[in-house]
Amino acid sequence: MGRPSGIRTRDDFADYLLRVLGDFRESGATKWENNTLDHFLDGLSAFALARVVDQAGQEAPTWQLFAEMIAAATGYE
């Protein structure tokens, strides 16, 4: 599946989610580190909490960032 790139719109993000779902259906149950919903959500929250923010203490949400969070959640601990 790889890291997402070029995710700029809601439609790009939706297409990316469909690719993630396809990857999970194809091999995720055996190859993803976080292959259950509870592990996936745990990885997602851990990645979100670990993100580096700008000097103002905030990070602007983007569709690209959301996609990166989903990608990281497949294996982030």
Secondary structure by P-SEA (a helix, b strand, c coil): cccccccccaaaaaaaaaaaaaaaaaccccccccccaaaaaaaaaaaaaacccccccbbbbcaaaaaaaaaaacccc
